Amino acid sequence: MEHGPNILFICTDQQSRTAMGAAGTPWMQTPHMDRLAAQGVRFTDAYCSAPVCGPSRACLLTGRMSHDHGVLVNGLSLRQGVDNFGQLLQDAGYDTAWSGRWHLPEPYPTQSNPLPGFEALLPDSFRQLPRKQLGEVTDAPVTDAAIDFLKRDHTRPFCLGVALCNPHDICYWIMKADAHVATDDLPPLPTNFARDPAESEFIDIGRRRDHYGQENTATTDWSAHRWQAYLAEYARLTTLVDAQIGRLLTALDQSGLSENTVVICTSDHGEGMAAHELVVKLNLYEPAVSVPLLLRGPGVPVGEIRSQLVSGVDILPTICQIGGTEAPTDIAGRSLWPAITEQVAGREFVVSQLYPDTEDLELSGRMVRSRDYKYLCFNSGKRPEMLFDLRTDSAEQHNLALKADGAVALKQHRNMLRRWQDSSADDFVLSQAGS
């Protein structure tokens, strides 16, 4: 694809793949994301490369996995010498700008705190916003700054990143004992609400961690009603962020930019959504590790669905191909443009990396998602392997790693992970603890 189109990259925070009306969830009201899906391509099997904010954002921006770019947990910076897609597009003649969350490690860069590869759009006064960690406060001014950029007289193609906060506010609702609890029109609990007593010990320990992902500790005495109210609040916050996306799309239309702008909309990771009695992220079950991915614009088919497996690291090479520049040859990501325009076969499998503890960076887990199966494994604790046949068990309720009839698929997925480790220099080692 030749150099030319503008690129609008929109990233929500903590939005699961199913947290969208277009994904078939009736209690999610997301008309603007649904519009993007109807006007472009929606991927049904997109996964974050790491189910937590900073590491995943680093994967999106660099096309590299956590053990390569160096951001294993929140609060860390990218290692020296790692380029992001803003830097690569600047070298290709693009104007590049960023509004919103960054997390590498500063949460919100402003004009006096510039970013590598991007013009920071938020004014310094943004830092004085009350309760600025809440998307209900920050997402509107983040969108305002992005819209002001779109209204400029552009003499060169641009790449604009807009990183919105919601539905991440759900973290604070969970931890707030006196949070408002809705009583009407509550979503149903998921079919896989109950936890598996034989799940990996690594996951169970994570439920009790009180310094990182500690939101799960607040749910131990929740009633079924409170769990449903949590889902209702998550849906409300998702609708709020969808409204900001709608403002961006309207600004594109009003500026006459829509016809020559590729819009990419995704999220950094998902949310627990009450599956297996889990909230927030930092686990490898589907709701936390799956994300929406929508593309619309010149060269993108209208109203189509793609089922190819996608990783968050694929965003950078896709943006590079749209922008007519080469991606680094040593990254983990692959451009999605052939899957979008030609429906070519995608990856055999994708991998996600989990580092769940800021106080022990040795702890880690891996996910291998193939076309039919999903394999989870951990480097500590008993029962360190889990395997699900997603064709018949999309809710991840029947762990085949513990059953004789899962032996063949288990061996295949161990081999997939081993091959990936050999090619990527990932030194993960499976726990040898007994059952």
Beta strands, then each sheet from edge to edge (+ up, - down):
strand 1: 6-12
strand 2: 41-43
strand 3: 46-47
strand 4: 95-100
strand 5: 119-120
strand 6: 158-163
strand 7: 261-267
strand 8: 293-296
strand 9: 304-306
strand 10: 310-311
strand 11: 349-354
strand 12: 365-370
strand 13: 373-378
strand 14: 385-389
sheet 1: 5+ 4+ 6+ 1+ 7+ 8- 2+ 9+
sheet 2: 3+ 10+
sheet 3: 11+ 12- 13+ 14-
end
